[in-house]
Amino acid sequence: MNNSIIIKDWASVRVEESAAAAITPGQFMTRDTNGDFIPHDTAGVDGPVLVALEDEMQGNTIEDDYASGDRVDTWVPRPGAQVLAKVLSGFSPAVGDLLQVSASGNLEAQGGTAPNNAVAQVIDANHQVDDNSNHRIIVEII
């Protein structure tokens, strides 16, 4: 089992900001009206790709969620970067599937036929399930 959200990193940027809600490492983020991070809250909408990382500076792992008010270590991956991304437990994509961000900050099947709302492609569809029943798969940012 991987113990980091970042699988491959190609010169990306990290941003730290306060959480305005509970956040799980591997979820995709957006900003609320105060500029704080929340799980992405609208399915299939284009926007910056922001992924919550584990808080390794505090000794936390990918199994440790952030609480509202915590500082969230967030990654801005570039195309080609590989991410251990959070998906819903019942979702079973295949290698090569294009995925979009869901309204809960997890990845889901891309809606429609055009890839304009896809943010990632599955490169390893084997679910990694942690002790908190979070399901994650390895995807490549597109």
Protein Blocks (a to p, Z undefined) as FASTA:
>chain_A
ZZbfblbdghiaddddddfbdcdehiacdddfkopacddfbehiacddddddddfknopa
fklccdehiacddddddehiacdddddfklccdehiacdddfkopacddehjbfklpcbd
cfbfcdcddfkopacdddddZZ
